[in-house]
């Protein structure tokens, strides 16, 4: 819809009749993707304005309420599938037309989203991956606890178990861990850069034009250069286990403009696909459930004036608690309001966030829980001189019921920072 308004976020107050591709040609899209040597594609099925590009039976605004009533999702999937390309979809949780936003989530709106997902994952064949957006973002502010990530994640898996799930905004979590999705997402247009030593399955996305949707001025605009796409992004990112998604927006006719087609052709000629990347055999299993530690009472071994232990479990991924200067050990203790069951714990140290914090400052560490009247040790990792921890320390533990959980650690340099404590009760994965 934004294509017909020269906007990035479509105006949800404008009539649906504006959406009118007069010469839709999804075969042309697919041909251009093949020329660029792409292996898969994604279609924005519903952006933040809430307009559905398929004839949804839920009654929400869709292509059913347009002059041609054409099912864009169906045309797209047929064109790309017959050329051997994998089919992916994009779907926004934030929805201005249906008023799905922070502090305004209801059970009915969760059911609506699940109905949309059911249609998309039932009516269009195998979908290899779905990208969610407008969720847990600084600009949408819909947390995973309010619009429940786990419920949506499990719903997708119930419909298509092999469909990968990712959320663009989970990239705000430290790049060393896999949070809220099967694939780590990096939106380059939003300034999110993938570390070139990345060892987590990932994708990055960038636009050929300045924005995601076609503007009338794009016919004369300078597109991202072939060299930049191939040599600055594609080749180095593929080496770092990252797939590059290059956005090519159709125009108001429903076709790719000549300058976009030309650039995709140039990209395809500028590189040779090297074949499958090396298999990643060890990486963090994704977090998909609610963080039970967020917002509960928390104590610590000490803190500087103006800071406090709440900065380790306040849900703000950029705040951080740190041990007092010269302390050789530190601890954080979570106090749950009732007996709480969990089987996974993690901590995040902001390694690399500042120039003077290039490596871990945590040595040996333990996770302990108060069970009955006795503290038991769940995790005990001793310090080995010269060793170095990754930024995300995650452990599966025996399922435990407790009201108090403590993270204790040695400080091996200066002050040690912790910007996230996580306690989860997750389904065990094979």
Number of C-alpha atoms within 10 A of each C-alpha: 28 22 23 19 18 15 15 17 17 20 19 18 9 11 12 17 15 16 23 19 20 12 11 19 18 22 18 16 21 24 16 21 23 19 16 21 17 19 14 18 22 21 19 16 19 22 24 23 23 26 25 23 23 22 20 17 12 12 10 17 22 25 22 20 19 16 14 13 16 19 16 20 20 17 16 20 25 16 18 24 16 11 14 12 17 18 22 19 20 18 24 20 23 26 21 18 15 16 13 22 21 15 11 11 15 13 8 9 18 18 12 16 18 16 16 21 17 16 17 22 21 13 10 15 14 17 19 19 23 23 20 21 21 23 24 23 18 11 8 18 15 22 18 20 12 18 24 16 20 18 14 19 18 14 16 21 14 13 15 18 11 13 18 18 20 25 27 25 21 23 23 17 17 20 22 22 23 25 24 24 24 21 23 27 28 25 18 14 14 9 8 15 14 21 12 13 11 16 19 22 18 22 21 22 18 21 19 19 20 15 16 21 24 24 22 14 8 18 15 8 12 11 15 15 12 19 14 11 19 18 13 11 19 21 18 13 22 17 15 21 21 27 18 20 17 21 18 23 23 21 20 23 16 19 20 21 17 10 15 22 20 14 19 24 19 17 22 19 13 14 16 10 10 8 6 8 11 9 8 10 7 8 12 16 17 16 20 23 20 19 20 19 22 19 15 13 15 22 15 19 15 18 16 12 7 5 13 17 25 23 21 28 25 19 17 15 16 15 17 22 24 24 25 18 14 10 16 17 19 22 19 22 20 25 18 17 10 10 12 17 16 17 18 22 23 16 18 23 28 26 22 12 11 8 8 8 17 11 16 20 21 26 22 17 19 16 22 17 21 17 15 10 6 8 14 13 13 20 16 13 11 12 16 9 9 6 8 13 15 15 21 20 17 19 16 17 13 10 13 16 17 17 16 20 26 21 20 20 24 19 22 17 16 16 19 27 23 22 23 27 26 19 23 21 20 19 10 9 6 4
